Amino acid sequence: MSLNSAQEAAVNHTEGPLLVLAGAGSGKTRVITHKIGRLLARGMPAPEIVAVTFTNKAAREMRQRVAAIVDADAARGLRVSTFHTLGLSILRREYAGAGLRRGFTIMDAADSRGVLREILREENADAEGRVEACASAISDFKSRLLDPDSAEASAEDELQAADARRYAAYQRALGAYNAVDFDDLITTPVLLLGRDDAARERWQSRVQYLLGDEYQDTNLAQYQLMRLLMGDRGAFTVVGDDDQSIYAWRGARPENLQTLTEDYPGLRVIKLEQNYRSTRRILEAANRLIANNAHLFEKRLWSGHGAGDRIRVLKTRDGRDEADRVAMELLLHQGRTGQDWGHYAVLYRSNHQARPFEQALRGRGIPYDVTGGTSFFERTEIKDVIAYLRLIANPSDDAAFLRIVNVPRREIGAATLEKLGAYAGSRSQPLLEASLEAGLHGVLGPRYVERLERFARTIVELEDSHARGRSVTDLTDDLIETLGYRDWLRENARDPRQADRALENLEELAKWIHSLDKDADDARLADVLNRISLMDMLDKRDDEESGGRVRLMTLHAAKGLEFPVVYLTGMEEDLLPHRNSIDGAGLEEERRLAYVGITRAQRELTISYATRRSRFGETLVCEPSRFLDELPVSDLEWEGRGAEPSPEEKRARGQSALAGLRSLLGDS
């Protein structure tokens, strides 16, 4: 497919800053990949071109598309990555200037929360009740580029001030562990490049042209990272859509569009308004809905496809009836059309809405996948092995030490660890180092000291083995064998099937580490672990492939995807828009969520709502969402409203239903 005139203009504009305002389904990734090809064709060296996006999946897709249109030799060295991977690249080279030591660790969410839990316990605070809120507050501080002192100075109440002080303690702990968290992968490079002129000049010389995807989802720190890399040259293209900004809860700032126009007065704006995804009726509904939001730039999607079917609106009795109706609709539609189950999606506002749909689909034998299941890297056996590798790579990693000191079981209890922690703290030592100190006999009995020493020596011996040149692959194999970890998994599994799944996961991890090891010459353990940490954190945000199954997912998870047939459910007041977001800017973001849901549909869209829902043990009466009143009446087909279907229409629907049931029975 050739580029349309707007896409061609965006690809050809390489002198000066450019914002591509790309509506849903308008081919934004095509523009970015063709622009990379155009820059290479004009002689720009591939290593000096950087494209950034938000997820591993988007980065992979972009690399694949570039590879399809550009000679492999010309593209060698091209950097297409996530923001966080780019930040990690900067920290690897500039670690000293950032106050880190070589081989620093990336803490995952569980380890970060473990550090916060200890900080809260030291305050005698309700650790379990506050840890998530405190973690969220610290992440927000970092996305706004506030250091602990600035965070405390800007606190509006004692709770915020307390979180700022915990932020300071948390950062001290990360420093002691020679570690960074996920947010630091962006905030630390921003702070470094902002204060270090030499480092900033080095990186600006390495990045001659920058392309940014999903610009509307950037937070302040991400925008500043791009700004520092771009400098005043304005050699960049950013692509975004303010109508699809739905991540305010992650710190996303659609107002960064306005900031861009202020920082770069010569900014050119090109709008991509031709939609290649949806029928005209679906787009007209989306346009009419989103027109109720304020806009810095106006745009209107249009399509060369036909008008398509009207959007059906189903009124159901309650959540259970809604799920049953959607399941039956799916059965009949699939039976009539023979479409792959992967062509269908059921979308909802919140995760708690998934359960009745799961029950209804499972009861009818419809294959489905719920997006947002347990990450591979969240599985216990994977986290255990990675914690061992982390401790071998970084003996100061107390979080890893605490996770695996008793895995497999070594009879090292909480009381022993508490005394070890106090001893190590008094000497400012990591726990592993303290476990080998002769002075430990003064605070612990001989048996407990011997257990700790034996564990610590195991780690030291494995560390020495890697230092002598053992590959990361061999180190991992040695570790699992030395621990007798496979036997321990079998002995502690609930049943043989659970043990088999755990062992399969171990084999998959070993293969994955081998592939990382093989791809890099003389791979360092710290580098492999950093790659694993990034894969874990970023893949949690990615949409997993699940062909051949109906997709159940939240509206947030559906962004960037498209399906021939979509069921947009729970279109009620207090659900969509959500009751916590009805005031102020929250309502506009809820409207954008509904817009994202509508524009996921390619050919057919059905919207459903319930007249009653059970919440917190009581049944509540529900009102249809105000967003339904904002859709074009002529493009909606309300069940139970308007004229009765003609006898011919009733007969056709009955025949379709019968054909679907016959197909189902024939397959069973």
Secondary structure as UniProt FT lines:
FT   HELIX           5..12
FT   STRAND          18..22
FT   TURN            24..25
FT   HELIX           28..41
FT   TURN            42..43
FT   HELIX           46..48
FT   STRAND          49..53
FT   HELIX           56..69
FT   TURN            72..77
FT   STRAND          79..82
FT   HELIX           83..94
FT   TURN            95..99
FT   TURN            102..103
FT   STRAND          105..106
FT   HELIX           109..122
FT   TURN            123..124
FT   HELIX           127..143
FT   TURN            144..145
FT   HELIX           148..153
FT   HELIX           158..176
FT   TURN            177..178
FT   STRAND          179..180
FT   TURN            182..183
FT   HELIX           184..195
FT   HELIX           197..206
FT   STRAND          209..212
FT   HELIX           215..217
FT   HELIX           220..230
FT   TURN            231..233
FT   STRAND          236..240
FT   HELIX           242..244
FT   HELIX           248..250
FT   TURN            254..255
FT   HELIX           256..263
FT   TURN            265..266
FT   STRAND          268..272
FT   STRAND          274..275
FT   HELIX           280..290
FT   TURN            291..292
FT   STRAND          302..303
FT   STRAND          311..316
FT   HELIX           319..337
FT   HELIX           341..343
FT   STRAND          344..348
FT   HELIX           351..353
FT   HELIX           354..363
FT   TURN            364..365
FT   STRAND          368..370
FT   HELIX           376..378
FT   HELIX           380..393
FT   TURN            395..396
FT   HELIX           398..404
FT   TURN            405..406
FT   HELIX           414..426
FT   TURN            427..428
FT   HELIX           431..434
FT   TURN            435..436
FT   HELIX           438..442
FT   HELIX           446..467
FT   TURN            468..469
FT   HELIX           472..483
FT   HELIX           485..492
FT   HELIX           496..519
FT   TURN            521..522
FT   HELIX           525..539
FT   TURN            540..541
FT   TURN            547..548
FT   STRAND          550..554
FT   HELIX           555..558
FT   TURN            559..560
FT   STRAND          563..568
FT   STRAND          574..575
FT   TURN            576..577
FT   HELIX           579..581
FT   HELIX           585..598
FT   TURN            599..600
FT   STRAND          601..610
FT   STRAND          612..615
FT   TURN            616..617
FT   STRAND          618..621
FT   HELIX           626..629
FT   HELIX           633..635
FT   STRAND          636..638
FT   TURN            639..640
FT   HELIX           647..667
//
